[in-house]
Amino acid sequence: MALARPRPAPQIAPDNPKLAVVMVGLPARGKSYTARRIERYLSWLGYRTGVFNVGEYRRARFGAHRHSFFDPDNATGEEARWRAAMDALEDMVRWLGGDGQVAIYDATNTTRARRATVRACCERAGFQVLFIEIRCDDPTIIEDNIRSTKLSSPDYEDADPDEAAADFRARIAHYERVYQPLEDDEGSYLRVTGAGRGVTVRDVDGYLEARLVFFLMNLHLTPRPIWLTRHGESVYNVTGLLGGDPELTSAGHHYARSLAKFLDERCPDPDDVVIWTSSLKRAVQTAAPLGRPTWAWRALDEIDAGVCDGMSYAQIQAQMPEEYEARRRDKFIYRYPRGESYQDIILRLDPVIIELERTRRPVMVIAHNAVIRALYAYFQGVPRERCPHLPIPLHSVIELTPHAYGCHESRVALEPQRDSGEGL
Ligand code: F6P
């Protein structure tokens, strides 16, 4: 039974946005962190997104430097930094003029003149420009940023940490002398103040820009673990059937009790954790022994296998060989007849990601194979096309702890691993 139907569109917005996001702010304010988070989020949603980091261009062309290079009175340094900035800008404009959809220009862009040059160049090429200014005057946060990110920069290879930190503070002082905060007449902008505590928006227009505002309003740096797990073994896992709303097996109930012990050890205080499940029985039953309040999200339900729901992979192969082959060829794009694709799952998980970003308490998500793959791909920056192939065994917990440059990951197998019936 082959059903003729259109191939799902590869991108989510009806228009074809070409957006240049231009970062603004003094060093060690979290610009690169923010740029990378935007890149990860938009790439996961399906936008071809690239970061153009001027510091990397500078180091590649002119090597590592100490603070005097950044002194605005150092003509050689000024000239080299201008060259690096223009090279990155040219590459960005070329890339955006081709396949790219969203480019992030990651530099301090501390003067009006520099911002005007960047904006004019992007607008001449027909791209929208959105400035994102990060302002932060909290000395503790700045010092933390210096210690956690700058000392490992190639600019300070083999340097003594205290000497490197002092040098970086001197570099910041050079920038402070010339910094002109962004003003209202410079175009669309979004300003994040005080480590994400306040967001100011001006002249922001368009679907993508609005998504970015929403995303950045919810970002924070409070460290806390996120636990991702599939439900305990279900009756369908044993019989190799897809989807449905089956009950747990006795091994599945056993896993649920082990999960409760795991959580009690990690989070003895029940108010210290947020627990989300899908709306399906096998996930809700897995959460039951935890004995804590849980929220059931439809958005966390397993991939909808449409007309194939309740079948095994072998049955699909025998009865719908063309469907089986189409999925095997491109499992990410493939949409089950009257069901979903992985691409569809990512779209419905967008609000879950925003909520996960917003929540400052530890979170446990009890869901399903395809859904956990998509969430995992977001946190670990796995290219979305690869997410249908990620191994997510039953009866183990993936512990992710977000930090400035990604996520620490550990996997805890709570029960002997069992074959969960996946065949494709
Ligand atoms: O087999 C368990 C299961 O959760 C099914 O319900 C679901 O269709 C499948 O995994 C998703 O995995 P895949 O995309 O690899 O078929």
Boltz pocket constraint, residues with backbone or C-beta under 6 A from the ligand:
constraints:
  - pocket:
      binder: B
      contacts: [[A, 237], [A, 241], [A, 242], [A, 243], [A, 244], [A, 302], [A, 303], [A, 305], [A, 368], [A, 369], [A, 370], [A, 388], [A, 420], [A, 421], [A, 422], [A, 424]]
      max_distance: 6.0
